């Protein structure tokens, strides 16, 4: 994990599926857990989804708040 990956979580959107267009940082935990059970996609999107699942699972999502545009 690096700072650039954390910034991507709050700026990159999900490119496919039920939550297409939603920021990766805003994906629901049950959806991230589904990927953890069934396998993450290959490439950057899979790496980011795995990172987001770890943050969500460990209650660390609030760490992303300062990185969001506008400080939301």
Number of C-alpha atoms within 10 A of each C-alpha: 8 6 8 8 16 18 16 16 23 19 15 16 18 18 13 9 7 9 15 12 12 16 16 24 26 15 19 13 14 12 13 20 19 12 15 15 8 8 11 17 13 8 8 10 18 15 15 21 23 19 19 25 26 17 17 20 14 9 10 12 15 10 10 16 13 12 17 14 10 7 8 8
